[in-house]
Amino acid sequence: MKIVLAYSGGLDTSVALKWLKDKYKAKVITYTATIGDEINKSEIEKKAKSTGAFKVYVEDLKKEFANEFIAPTLKAGALYEGKYPLATALSRPLIASGLVEIARKEKADAVAHGCTGKGNDQVRFELTIFSFAPNLKIIAPLREWELKSREEEIEYAKKHHIPVSTTKKSPYSIDKNIWGTSIECGVLEDPDQEPPEDAWDKTNPIDKTPDKPQYIKIYFENGIPKKLDGNKYELSALIVELNSIGAKHGIGRIDMVEDRLVGIKSRELYEAPAAVMLHKALGEIENLTLDRETTHFKEVISSKYAQLVYYGLWYSDLKEALDSFLEKIHENTTGEVTLKLHKANCIVVGRNSPNSLYNTKMATYSPEDIFNHQSAKGFIELFGLPQKIQALKILEKQKKKK
Ligand code: ARG
């Protein structure tokens, strides 16, 4: 039997590798998609091999992740429950589709993942696998084995000489890529307790941020960030750069209680400097270029899009249809935004666009004003007519009572 395992090199997937090998007497092929900025390919290869992998695949997919997953989600303004930029959620369909590809290539009998039975990620993995290979067998060791805790997994690893990270054991569960870091478990499980400073990954605490504000300019073309301070960037590189600038100023910390797909509320920390800055900046260009009704309708789309991504419905008809809608409405989202970064604040201080619908002569209160003030009277008369009719009715009833 041949199984392709989505492998991160962490404790869960390392133990899963050995467990699958023993339980199914299988040849286990590992598949790792690197979408973070600090993953070491040769280290992963070495680790997988020494844990008993039959064959090892490591693919750098940062560019695909940025262009095909982050960009559309940014254009959608998608933040789950208004806050979470969806870094982990977005990575799953990408990894799962790679997994299916390798399974095909290797003529494997099954694929496997290291997700737990109470999280969202198992859903995202498996829905993607259903979309591409509806008959492929899926094995989720963490839902099957008898190991009940992290401690038992560590015991198992020791017993079977599985190399697990020897660095100080983090009390948190962390998932990381260029769009953001997700942090949970440990003391964070008490939603009323302030996160200890060591829970955060890269962002500076406010008291360690620079005293002077930093100004940056982000230029967008059709809703895609293209330049930082006038310099052209490939999207994934721009995101990495913004993460480092934002982290220095303590920007991008998110502390929230969210509603998981499986019905549980969970407290999660996210660290996503680039995502926070880019969502904010893009929204400012839209405020200049979209007409009022589209702006308001987009709010509905943003929230729906975020739910679809969170639920693992990346490869769904509705998501695809919304992408076409977004493509259309971003035809004019070109322009530059100036952000002032200071003490964990990302403040928009300027925006411009060649497609701006902002009309100074209409907006001004100066003598240049061209707005016809008289026209407002008739507009209000008709716009407010339902109000007037209702109030008249109430008066009429009151009179009758007397
Ligand atoms: N709650 C987030 C989501 O469902 C992150 C899940 C992974 N988090 C983690 N700390 N390992 O997208």
Boltz pocket constraint, residues with backbone or C-beta under 6 A from the ligand:
constraints:
  - pocket:
      binder: B
      contacts: [[A, 86], [A, 88], [A, 89], [A, 120], [A, 121], [A, 173], [A, 174], [A, 175], [A, 182], [A, 183], [A, 184], [A, 268]]
      max_distance: 6.0
